[in-house]
Amino acid sequence: MVRRIFWMAVGAGATVWAMKKADEAVHRLTPDSLSGTAARGALHLGDLAKRFAGDVRAAMTEREEQLKADLGLDGTAVVEPPRRRTGALRAEPRYRAISAAPGSPAAALPSSHSLRTTPQAIAATPRRLEELPGGTPNRKDH
């Protein structure tokens, strides 16, 4: 008899627990509850996106300042005046030489004194056939 009372109490407790869980699930699945959960999730996602954008902006500003300091563009660069060339055959240079102020990180960078090493000057300089690798054009039709 004690056994039956015990199992009847266990069954009643399990029933109460199951009904409570079912009631919570029904409450979670109502339209108001679902929309509230979605709204909270969207607000949280928006906060995360705003925080991420702020971090990216801060890192971008920091990196820009670092690059300006490394290249001497933070007000320490010295622009040299263009040099006058003599002779009718030589044209005026298209680019002015820029040198970094002494002691700046950009001063330690290798400098090129030739105007031919800029990408624009290299692309605009005509190449003779003997200057090309192999000395002959690379054609597939011969």
C-alpha positions in Angstrom: 0.0 0.0 0.0 2.9 2.4 0.8 4.2 1.6 -2.7 1.1 2.6 -4.4 0.9 5.9 -2.5 4.6 6.6 -3.4 4.1 6.0 -7.1 0.8 8.0 -7.1 2.7 11.0 -5.6 5.6 10.6 -8.1 3.0 10.5 -11.0 1.2 13.6 -9.6 4.5 15.5 -9.3 5.5 14.5 -12.8 2.2 15.6 -14.1 2.4 19.0 -12.4 6.0 19.5 -13.7 5.0 18.5 -17.3 2.0 20.9 -17.2 4.1 23.7 -16.0 6.7 23.1 -18.8 3.9 22.9 -21.4 2.4 26.2 -20.2 5.8 27.9 -20.4 6.2 26.6 -24.0 2.8 27.9 -25.0 3.5 31.3 -23.5 6.9 31.4 -25.4 5.2 30.6 -28.7 2.5 33.3 -28.5 2.9 36.1 -31.2 3.6 38.8 -28.6 6.3 36.8 -27.1 7.9 35.8 -30.4 7.9 39.5 -31.6 9.4 40.6 -28.3 12.2 38.0 -28.6 12.9 39.1 -32.2 12.9 42.8 -31.3 15.4 42.1 -28.5 17.6 40.1 -30.8 17.5 42.8 -33.4 18.5 45.5 -30.9 21.3 43.3 -29.6 22.5 42.7 -33.1 22.3 46.5 -33.8 24.4 47.2 -30.7 27.0 44.7 -31.8 27.2 46.2 -35.3 27.5 49.7 -33.9 30.3 48.6 -31.5 32.1 46.8 -34.4 31.9 49.9 -36.6 33.3 52.1 -33.8 36.2 49.6 -33.3 36.9 49.6 -37.0 36.8 53.4 -37.2 39.2 53.7 -34.2 41.6 51.1 -35.7 41.5 52.9 -39.1 42.3 56.2 -37.5 45.2 54.7 -35.5 46.6 53.0 -38.6 46.3 56.2 -40.7 48.2 58.2 -38.1 50.9 55.5 -38.0 51.2 55.5 -41.8 51.4 59.3 -41.9 54.2 59.2 -39.3 56.1 56.5 -41.1 55.9 58.3 -44.4 56.6 61.7 -43.0 53.2 63.1 -44.0 52.4 64.4 -40.6 53.9 67.8 -41.3 57.5 66.8 -41.1 58.1 66.3 -44.8 60.1 68.9 -46.7 59.2 69.7 -50.3 62.2 70.6 -52.4 61.7 73.3 -55.0 61.9 72.0 -58.7 65.3 72.3 -60.2 65.8 74.4 -63.3 67.4 72.3 -66.1 69.6 73.8 -68.7 69.4 72.7 -72.3 66.6 72.7 -74.8 66.4 68.9 -75.0 65.4 68.2 -71.4 61.9 68.8 -70.3 60.8 70.0 -66.9 60.1 67.2 -64.4 56.5 66.2 -63.9 57.0 65.4 -60.2 58.7 67.2 -57.4 61.1 65.4 -55.2 59.9 65.1 -51.6 62.3 64.3 -48.8 61.5 63.6 -45.2 62.6 65.8 -42.4 65.8 64.6 -40.7 65.0 62.2 -37.8 61.6 61.2 -39.0 60.9 57.5 -39.7 60.5 58.3 -43.4 64.1 59.5 -43.5 65.2 56.0 -42.9 63.4 54.7 -46.0 65.4 54.2 -49.2 65.2 57.2 -51.5 65.3 57.2 -55.2 66.8 60.3 -56.9 65.7 59.2 -60.4 62.3 60.3 -61.7 62.1 57.2 -63.8 61.3 54.9 -60.9 57.8 56.2 -60.3 55.1 53.8 -61.6 53.8 56.6 -63.9 57.2 57.3 -65.4 58.0 53.6 -65.9 54.7 53.0 -67.7 55.2 56.1 -69.9 58.8 55.2 -70.8 59.0 53.5 -74.2 60.9 50.2 -74.1 63.2 49.2 -76.9 63.2 45.6 -78.1 66.7 44.9 -76.8 65.6 46.0 -73.3 62.9 43.4 -73.1 63.7 40.0 -71.6 64.8 37.6 -74.3 65.3 40.3 -76.8 62.3 39.3 -79.0 58.6 39.9 -78.6 56.6 37.1 -77.0 54.3 36.0 -79.8 52.6 32.7 -80.1 52.0 33.0 -83.9 55.6 32.3 -85.1 
